């Protein structure tokens, strides 16, 4: 018995020593990581740029009259989604003439709500039903009739009225089989939520005289498009329609699946997706729009995601993005795939289907407010500068130049810069006139640069990144054969 006790005691002591050694190593590693994380921001081995210190420009306050969260009508958003769900299915291939079921039922609900808002706008909001045909693999490669619904708030500025900012959701829905027009497809989140956000933005922004709102320099369009689930048909048509109407797209906000926030601790930030484009340096028009939205609404509200869209998926901002226009997508924090693209059913105790009961109107109300405030400020801003260029290669100074038409409502321009590894702009300096600014002692190599317009009201345009001359290094010539 004594030998067994001695063996057990020796074994126990070995286990304790191994545990203490492992814990000591882990604690040491953790402390080292914490120490490194604490010290890293204070350690800089780089020379200051410029050596004499950066300018301290006067920063104008953002426009007064911001949209209050309390002004968002969650009950109205809920009522519209309830009506859309009541259509049974809104699949693009379903009936466009039935009053109680099908895509036409969904269209009618949106038109009716827009018309109510138009009456309260003093006749300023114009409702348009846009009929067209389109074809895709999901229409059986045959042309089908579709309809988009728009509510347009014309801009008041003679020069900027043909610049348009738009928010959009798609009112079509789908079951598991995207070609089945008979199956139920409630589509509360995908994308009744986005439609509700677009319609609520129309209500918030079109109320004449409310807190100084109701008059915007640029035009704002509130859209509910069809055919998204059949291949982005409505949004692709909308790109062409806007061009035909002579509009220049200042920015497109796509709200798709913005109604649920299932994780504990909500409401959380909405995700905002933006693509890099076909250029270097992450400065596509879409990326600049995303940065502008985050700056307007704040990092506590917006989570920037530097991807065109969710992995392996697409949305109605994509046709705008591919056309080189600024288009971004809002989507909820964490998607539940049991409640999108699913025919309603219960299998193995799991309920599938995109029902109203899974929505969070507290979260959706935040998204509506953030969309509306971004549209408000962008539509109040001067035009984005043009011809922004960067020169000064092989010199100690960066030279930034830009152009812009005369605008008596513009206060000036903010010159922006950021480290090449940073995702957000900082204001370097402010200038009241166009031309060239020499950034003394600032390397062209270490930063990216941009310029944006600032109105006397404090509204900022999206940034215009500087283009730079790209000169590849000389390479050996190949001998002639």
N, C-alpha and C positions, 0 to 999 in steps of 0.2 A: 504493500500500500504506500509505504514511504517513497519508493522509487517512482510510482505513478504521480504522487504529489509533487516531487521534485521536477519531473519532466513537465508537468502542467505549468509549474511556476516559471521554469526557464522559457517555455513557449510563450507564456503570457508577457514576460518581460521583453522578449524579442518583438512581439507584435506592437507593444507600447512604444518601443524605441523607433520602429519603422514608421509608426503613425506620427510621432513627434518630428522625425526627420522630414516626412512628406509635408506636414503642416508648416514647418519652418520654411521649406523651400517655396511652398505656395504663398505664404504670407510675404516672404521676401520678394517674390516676383510681383505680387499684387502691389506691394509698397513701391517697388521700382517703377511699375506702370503708372501709379498714381503720382509719384514724384515727378516722372517725366512729363505727364500730362499737365501737372501744375506749373512746372518750370518752362515748358516749351514755348508758351506765348511770350515770355519775357526775354527769351534769348534771340538775338538778331545778329547775324554776322554779315548783313548786307548794308552797303552804304545807303544813306537817305537819298531819296529822289524827290525834289531837287535838294541839293546840299544845304541851301539856305532856308528850307522850310516851305511847305506848300501854302498857297494862298488861302485866305479865309473869306470865301464869298458870302454875300448876304443871301440867305435862303428864304424865298417867299413862302408864306404859309399856304397850305392847300386851300381849295375853294371852300367858302362858307356854305352852310346849308346842307351838310352831309345827311344822308338818309338814315333815320333812326331805326334801330332794329324793331322797336315797338310799333313802328308804322306798317310792318309786314303783316298781312292778313292771312294767318295760317288756316283759318276756317274756310276762307274762299278757295285757297289752294286745295284743301281737302275735298271741298264740294265738287270742284272741277274733276279731280281724279276719280271721285266716286261716280260721276256721270260717265267718264270715259270707260271705266271698268264695266259699267252697266251696259255698254255696247256689246258685251260678250266676246267679240274678237274685233280687232281693227287691222287685221292682216291686209296688206295692200291688195292681195288677190281676192279678198272678200267683196261683198256688195258695196257699191258706192251710191246706191239709190234707196236702200232700206232705211227707214227712219229710226229703227230700234236696234239694229245689229249690223256690224260691218264697218268698213273704213269710212263710209259716208256718214254714219252715225257719229263717229269720232270727229270728223270735220265739222259737222253741224254744232256739236257742243263747243268747239273752240270758236267758231264764228260767232255764236250767240254771246259768249263771254266777251270777246273783243268788241262786239257792238255795244254791249252795256258800258264798257270802259270808254268807248268813243263818245258816248253821250255825255259822260262826266268830264270829258276833256274839252268841252266847248266846241266840238266839231273839228278839233285839230288833228286827232288821230284818224287815219284813213285805213279802212279794212279792205283787203284785196284777196280774192280767191283766184289763184293762179292755176289754170288747167293746162296739162301738157301730156305728152306721151313719152314713154321710155322703154328700154329693152335691156334685159340681162339674162344670165343663166337661170336666175331665180324667178323669171317670168316665163320660163319655157322657151327663151330666145324669141319671144313674140312681143311686139309692141302692145303695151297696155295703157289705159288712161289713168292718170293720177292727178292729184290736186294738192297744192300747198296753200297755206293760209298765212297772210302777212298783215300786220298792223304797223303803219308807217307814221312816224312823228317827224314832219319836215323840219329841217334846220332853218334857222333865222338869218344866218350869215350868207350874203350873196356869193362869196367865194367858196365857203366851206359847205354849203348845203348839198353839194354833189359828192361830198365825202360821207360815207355811211358806216355806222357801227351797228352791229346786229347781235342779237341773242337768239338762240334756236334750241328747240327740242323737237323730237319726232313723235307724231301722234299715232303712227302705226305700231302694232304689236305682233307677236308671233308665238305659236306653240312650239313643241319639240320639232315637229316636221314643218319647216318653213314654207312648204308648198301646200299645206292643208288649210283651206279657207273655212272649213266647217268646225274644227276643234276650237274649244274655248281658249282665249289668250287674253287674260285680264290686263296685263301690261301696266300695273300700278306704278312700279319703279322704272321699268324699261318700256316706254319712257314717258309715262304719265307724269312722273316727277319733273322731268325736263320741260315738258309743255307747261306745267303749272308754274315753274320758275319764269319762263318766258312771258307768260300771261301776267303774272304778278309784277314783273318788271314794267310791263306796259302800264299797269294801274299806278305804280309808284311814280313813274316818270312823266306821265301825261297829264297829271292833275295840274291844271293851269294855276300858277301863282302860289302853289303850296311851298312854303319855306324858300321862296326864290326860285323854285324849280318850275319846269314847264316850258322854258325857252332855252334851246340849245343851239349852238353855232352850227354843228353838223347834224345830219339826219340820223335818226335811230330807227331801226327796223326790228320788230318783235315777230319771230317766225315760229310756226308749227308746220314742219314738213312731213311728207309721206315717203314711203319707199325705202326707208333706211335699212330695214331688215332684208330687203330684196336686192341690196347692193348700192346703198347710198344714192338712190335715184333722185330723191327730192332735193338734196343738197347740191348734187352735181348740176341739176337744172338751175338751182338758185344762183350758182356762180355765173352761169350764162345769162340769166334773167337780169341780174344786177348790171352786167356789162351792157346789155341791150338798152337798159334804162339810163345809161350814161353815168352810173355811179362808180366812184373809186372806193374800194373797201378799206376802211381805216382799221377795222378789227372785227373778228368774228368769234363770239363766245358760244361754244356748243355745250349744252347741259344734257348729259345722257347718263342715266342711272345715278341720280343725285338725291334719292329719297330715303335711304336706309343708313343707319349708323349703329350697328349691332354690338360693338365692343363696349365693355363697361367703361364708365368714366366720361361718356360723351356729354355734349356734342364735341366731336373732334374736328380737325381741319379737313377741308375738302381738298382732294388732289387736283392739281392743274397740270395737264400734260401739254408739252410743246416740243416740236421737232427742231432739229438742228438745221435742216435744209440741205441744199446741195453745195454749201460753201464751208470754208474752214472757220474755226474759232467760235462756234456756237452762237452765231449772231444772225440767225434767220429772222425775218419779220415776225414769225410766230413766237420765237423765243423772246424777242423784244416786247411783244404784247404781253406774254406771261410775266415778264419782269415788271412791266408797268402795272399789271393787275395786282401783283403781290405788294408792290410799293404803295398802291392806293389802299388796299384792304388790310395790309399788315401780315407779318409772318405768323402771327397767332391764328390767323384765319385761313391762310393759303399755304398748302404744301406743294412747292414746285417739284415736278417730276420731269427730268430732262429726257423724255422719250416722246415720240410722236403720239403714242397711245399705249394702252395696256398691251402686254406681251402677246403677240399673235392675233390682235383684234383691231378693229377700226371703227370710226365714227364720222359724223357729218362734218366735222372740221377738216377732214382729210382732203376733200376736193379743193378746199380753199388753200390748204397748206401746199398741195402739189402744184397749184397754180401760182405759187410764189406770193400768196396773200397771207396776211397775219390771221391765223386761225388756231384756237386752243380748245382743249376739252376739260370740262369739270366732271369729276366722277367721285362717288362716295369713298370713304377711307378703306373699307374692306368689303369686297363684294361677297354675297352669298349666292352661289351658283344654283342652289336648289330653287331659287326664287326668281330666276330669269331664264328665258328661252325654254320653259318647261310647260308641257300640257298639264293642267291641274289634275292631281291624283295623289293617292297615298300608297306607298310601297314599303313593306317591312317597317311599318310604323313611322316612316318619314313622309312628311307632307311636302309636295312639290307644287309650285305655282306662284305667280307674281301677284300676290294679294295686297290690299290696302293695309291689312293688320300688321304687316312687317315694316311699315314705313315709320320714320321719325320726323314729325313735322317741325320739331324744334331745330333739328339739323337742316331740314329743307328750307326753313325760314332764314337761317343763316346764309345759305347758299343764294337765296333770292336777293337778300340785302346786299351781299358782296357783288353779285352780278350787276345789280342796279346802280350801286355807287361807282363801280368801275365804268359803266356806260356813261353815267352822269359826268364824271370828270373828263373822260376822253372826249365826249361830245362838246364840252366847254373849252377845250384846249385849242391853241393855234395849230396850224399845219406843221407837220414834221419837216425839219430842214431837209434840203436836197443837196446833192453833190458833196457830201462829207468826205474829205480826203485826209490821208496821213502822209506826210513827207518828212524828210530829215534823216534818211538812212545815211550811215557812215558820218554822222555828226553828233555832237553832244546834246542836241535839242530836238524834241518832237515838234512838228509843225502841223496843226490841225486847221483845216479850212472848211467852209460850208457856205451855202446860199439859202435864201428864202425870200419869198415875195413880201412886199410891204404889208404890214398889219398893225393898225393903230392900237389894237387891243393886246398886242404882245409887249411884254416887259423886256424880254431878251432871250438869251440862250444859256443853258447850262452845259459846260464842257465836262464830260464824264470820263472816268478812267477806272480800270480794275486790273489787278494782277491776272496774268494769263490762266492761273489755276483757280481763280475766284469766279463765282457764278453771278455776282451782283455788282452793279455800278456804284461808284461813289462820285460825288460832285467835286471836281477839281477847281473850277472857277466859273465865273458868270461874266457874260459880255452882253452889252445892249445892242450891238450891231453885228451884221454878217462880216465875213472877211477871213483873215487868217490870224490865229493865235499861236505864238511861239511859247512852248512850255520849256523854259530854260532849265537845263540840267536834268531833263526827264528823257530816259532812253526810249527810242521807238521799239526796242526789242523786248522790254520787260513788261509792257502793259498793252492792253487794248484800249481804244478810245472811241467815243461817240459824242454826238451833240443832240440836244433836244430843245424844243421851244417851250417857253414859259409865258403864260398869259399874265396880264396884270391882275387877273382874278386868282392866280396861283395854280391854275390847271396846267399840267404838263402833257406834251405830246409823247408818243412812244419814241424811243431813241433811234437815231440814225447812226449806225456804226460807220466808222471811217473806212473807206476803201484804201488799199495801199498798193503801190506798184510792186508787182511780184517779179523779181528778177532771179531766175535760177542761176546757180553758180556755173561758171564755164566748165565744160567737160571735155575730155579728150575726143578728138575727131577720129572716126574710123577710117583707116586707109582704104583708098579706092582699090577695088579688085581688078 
